[in-house]
């Protein structure tokens, strides 16, 4: 796992500059996917659980795909490395269902930016860790610091075993088929593979990161994702900033 994201900052930013329009079109498709609906329900449940208006941070908000899922939000801060993504997030999908009273969009590198201690009640991030960025203990400690006591964290990342199996199959096919393809198609395949670095985690690694970040109350679960934009297995973690010393790893 690489702890210094700055080495990879330009590559994800360049990718997002080209992909923002495509991502915004995909929003209309993705919101109908089973995985999105499940995550959306969890976001609604968690954001509603505080019994009061809350402050929320969306890390790597992209085009604002999850804004409409939140409830009881006084302030929603969306952070992304891409100005193009943030422009798309100004008119997010299902904007008529967004109930957040105040939305602020910030172009920042989350690994270098900081917020005040206890500024947020709820922090979430989807489709970021694993796709060009890694969930490190250093970043996790930032999340812990930014959360109010009793605040919640909900994140996902790519699960290692699924990625290894997927890559093994791709490598086998590539060895056989790639040399037979026209050079133009070979170039396109090479560009696709090089566009974003991929970081994966095992359950044990994610567990260790959460503990090193300061979280003691958290659960980890695996979920198969099949959508128009990505298929594979994500590890999801829901954590609470509290003094209780409990953790659960689900099958």
C-alpha positions as CSV (number, residue, x, y, z in Angstrom):
1,X,0.0,0.0,0.0
2,X,1.3,3.4,-0.9
3,X,0.9,6.1,1.8
4,X,1.8,9.2,-0.3
5,X,-1.0,10.0,-2.7
6,X,0.7,13.1,-4.0
7,X,2.7,10.9,-6.4
8,X,-0.6,9.9,-8.0
9,X,-2.4,13.2,-7.8
10,X,-2.0,14.2,-11.5
11,X,-3.0,10.9,-12.9
12,X,-6.5,10.7,-11.2
13,X,-7.0,14.4,-11.9
14,X,-6.2,14.0,-15.6
15,X,-8.5,10.9,-15.7
16,X,-11.4,12.9,-14.1
17,X,-10.9,15.8,-16.5
18,X,-11.7,13.4,-19.4
19,X,-14.3,11.3,-17.6
20,X,-16.5,13.9,-15.8
21,X,-19.1,14.1,-18.7
22,X,-19.2,10.3,-18.9
23,X,-19.6,9.9,-15.2
24,X,-22.5,12.4,-15.2
25,X,-24.3,10.4,-17.9
26,X,-23.7,7.2,-16.0
27,X,-25.4,8.7,-12.9
28,X,-28.7,8.2,-14.6
29,X,-28.0,4.5,-15.1
30,X,-26.2,3.9,-11.8
31,X,-29.0,5.1,-9.5
32,X,-31.1,2.2,-10.7
33,X,-28.4,-0.4,-9.8
34,X,-29.0,-2.6,-6.8
35,X,-25.7,-1.6,-5.2
36,X,-26.5,2.1,-5.5
37,X,-29.9,1.6,-4.0
38,X,-28.4,-0.4,-1.0
39,X,-25.8,2.3,-0.4
40,X,-28.4,5.0,-0.7
41,X,-30.6,3.3,1.9
42,X,-27.7,3.1,4.3
43,X,-26.8,6.7,3.8
44,X,-30.4,7.7,4.5
45,X,-30.5,5.5,7.6
46,X,-27.3,6.8,9.0
47,X,-27.9,10.4,8.3
48,X,-31.4,10.1,9.8
49,X,-30.1,8.4,13.0
50,X,-28.8,11.5,14.8
51,X,-32.2,12.9,15.5
52,X,-31.0,16.4,14.5
53,X,-29.6,18.4,11.7
54,X,-26.0,17.3,10.9
55,X,-22.9,18.3,9.0
56,X,-21.7,15.8,6.4
57,X,-18.5,15.4,4.4
58,X,-18.5,13.5,1.0
59,X,-14.9,12.5,0.2
60,X,-14.4,12.3,-3.5
61,X,-17.9,13.5,-4.2
62,X,-17.4,13.4,-8.0
63,X,-20.7,14.4,-9.7
64,X,-22.7,14.3,-6.5
65,X,-24.2,10.9,-7.2
66,X,-25.1,10.3,-3.5
67,X,-26.3,13.8,-2.5
68,X,-29.9,12.9,-2.9
69,X,-29.6,10.0,-0.5
70,X,-28.9,12.1,2.6
71,X,-31.4,13.2,5.2
72,X,-31.5,15.9,8.0
73,X,-28.4,17.7,6.6
74,X,-27.7,21.3,7.5
75,X,-24.3,21.4,5.8
76,X,-23.0,19.1,3.1
77,X,-19.3,19.5,2.0
78,X,-18.3,17.8,-1.2
79,X,-14.6,17.5,-1.8
80,X,-13.0,16.3,-5.0
81,X,-9.7,16.6,-6.8
82,X,-11.3,17.4,-10.1
83,X,-12.8,20.8,-11.0
84,X,-14.7,19.1,-13.9
85,X,-16.4,16.7,-11.5
86,X,-17.3,19.5,-9.2
87,X,-18.9,21.5,-12.0
88,X,-21.0,18.4,-12.8
89,X,-21.9,18.2,-9.1
90,X,-23.5,21.6,-9.3
91,X,-26.4,19.9,-11.1
92,X,-26.4,16.4,-9.6
93,X,-28.6,13.5,-10.4
94,X,-32.0,13.6,-8.6
95,X,-31.4,17.2,-7.6
96,X,-35.1,17.6,-6.8
97,X,-34.7,15.1,-4.0
98,X,-31.7,16.8,-2.4
99,X,-32.7,18.1,1.0
100,X,-29.4,19.5,2.3
101,X,-29.8,23.1,3.4
102,X,-26.3,24.2,2.4
103,X,-23.9,22.5,-0.1
104,X,-20.3,23.5,-0.4
105,X,-18.1,22.1,-3.2
106,X,-14.3,22.2,-2.7
107,X,-11.5,21.3,-5.1
108,X,-9.0,19.7,-2.7
109,X,-6.5,16.9,-2.3
110,X,-8.1,15.2,0.7
111,X,-4.7,13.8,1.8
112,X,-3.3,17.3,2.2
113,X,-6.4,19.3,3.2
114,X,-7.6,19.7,6.8
115,X,-10.8,20.6,8.6
116,X,-11.5,21.6,12.2
117,X,-11.7,18.9,14.9
118,X,-15.2,17.6,15.3
119,X,-16.5,19.6,12.3
120,X,-18.6,16.7,10.9
121,X,-21.2,14.3,12.2
122,X,-21.0,11.9,9.2
123,X,-18.2,11.3,6.7
124,X,-18.6,9.0,3.7
125,X,-16.7,8.0,0.5
126,X,-17.6,5.6,-2.3
127,X,-15.7,4.6,-5.4
128,X,-12.6,6.5,-4.4
129,X,-10.4,4.1,-2.3
130,X,-9.0,1.5,-4.6
131,X,-9.7,3.5,-7.8
132,X,-6.6,5.8,-7.9
133,X,-6.4,6.4,-4.1
134,X,-5.6,4.3,-1.0
135,X,-7.2,4.3,2.4
136,X,-4.3,4.9,4.7
137,X,-4.1,5.0,8.5
138,X,-2.9,8.6,8.2
139,X,-6.1,9.6,6.3
140,X,-8.2,7.5,8.6
141,X,-6.8,9.5,11.6
142,X,-7.9,12.7,9.8
143,X,-11.4,11.3,9.5
144,X,-11.4,10.4,13.1
145,X,-10.2,13.9,14.1
146,X,-12.8,15.6,11.8
147,X,-15.7,13.6,13.3
148,X,-17.7,14.8,16.3
149,X,-17.9,12.3,19.3
150,X,-20.5,9.8,18.2
151,X,-19.9,10.7,14.5
152,X,-20.1,8.0,11.8
153,X,-17.8,7.0,9.0
154,X,-19.0,4.9,5.9
155,X,-16.4,4.0,3.3
156,X,-15.6,1.3,0.7
157,X,-12.5,0.0,-1.0
158,X,-11.7,-2.8,-3.5
159,X,-11.3,-6.2,-1.9
160,X,-7.9,-7.8,-2.7
161,X,-8.9,-11.4,-3.4
162,X,-11.5,-10.4,-6.0
163,X,-9.0,-8.1,-7.7
164,X,-6.3,-10.8,-7.8
165,X,-8.7,-13.3,-9.4
166,X,-9.9,-10.7,-11.9
167,X,-6.4,-9.6,-12.9
168,X,-5.3,-13.2,-13.2
169,X,-8.1,-13.9,-15.7
170,X,-7.3,-10.7,-17.6
171,X,-3.6,-11.5,-17.8
172,X,-4.4,-15.0,-19.2
173,X,-6.7,-13.6,-21.9
174,X,-4.3,-10.8,-22.7
175,X,-1.4,-13.2,-23.3
176,X,-3.4,-15.1,-25.8
177,X,-5.5,-12.4,-27.5
178,X,-3.5,-9.2,-27.2
179,X,-0.8,-10.1,-29.8
180,X,-3.5,-10.8,-32.4
181,X,-5.2,-7.4,-32.0
182,X,-4.7,-4.4,-34.3
183,X,-2.2,-1.9,-32.9
184,X,-5.0,0.8,-32.6
185,X,-7.0,-1.5,-30.2
186,X,-3.8,-2.5,-28.4
187,X,-3.1,1.2,-27.7
188,X,-6.7,1.8,-26.4
189,X,-6.3,-1.2,-24.0
190,X,-3.0,0.1,-22.8
191,X,-4.4,3.5,-22.1
192,X,-7.3,2.0,-20.2
193,X,-5.1,0.0,-18.0
194,X,-2.8,2.9,-17.3
195,X,-5.3,5.6,-16.6
196,X,-5.6,5.0,-12.8
197,X,-3.5,3.1,-10.3
198,X,-5.4,0.5,-8.3
199,X,-5.1,-0.1,-4.6
200,X,-6.7,-3.1,-3.0
201,X,-7.1,-4.3,0.6
202,X,-7.8,-7.5,2.5
203,X,-10.2,-7.6,5.4
204,X,-7.2,-7.8,7.7
205,X,-5.6,-4.8,6.2
206,X,-8.8,-2.7,6.4
207,X,-9.2,-3.8,10.0
208,X,-5.7,-2.8,10.8
209,X,-6.1,0.6,9.2
210,X,-9.3,1.3,11.1
211,X,-7.7,0.4,14.4
212,X,-4.6,2.5,13.6
213,X,-6.9,5.4,12.8
214,X,-8.4,5.3,16.3
215,X,-11.7,3.6,15.6
216,X,-12.7,0.8,17.9
217,X,-16.4,0.5,17.1
218,X,-16.7,-0.6,13.4
219,X,-18.0,-3.4,11.1
220,X,-16.6,-4.7,7.9
221,X,-18.6,-6.4,5.2
222,X,-18.1,-7.6,1.6
223,X,-20.5,-6.7,-1.2
224,X,-20.5,-7.8,-4.8
225,X,-21.0,-4.8,-7.2
226,X,-22.3,-5.2,-10.7
227,X,-23.1,-2.0,-12.5
228,X,-22.6,-0.2,-15.7
229,X,-19.3,1.3,-14.6
230,X,-17.6,-1.4,-12.4
231,X,-18.0,-5.0,-11.4
232,X,-16.2,-6.7,-8.5
233,X,-16.1,-6.9,-4.7
234,X,-16.0,-4.0,-2.4
235,X,-15.2,-4.1,1.3
236,X,-17.4,-1.6,3.2
237,X,-16.8,-0.3,6.7
238,X,-19.2,1.6,8.9
239,X,-17.5,3.0,12.0
240,X,-18.5,5.2,15.0
241,X,-16.2,7.5,16.9
242,X,-16.8,6.4,20.4
243,X,-15.1,5.1,23.5
244,X,-16.6,1.6,23.2
245,X,-14.0,-1.2,22.3
246,X,-16.0,-3.3,19.9
247,X,-15.5,-4.4,16.3
248,X,-17.3,-6.9,14.0
249,X,-16.1,-8.5,10.8
250,X,-19.0,-9.9,8.8
251,X,-19.0,-12.8,6.3
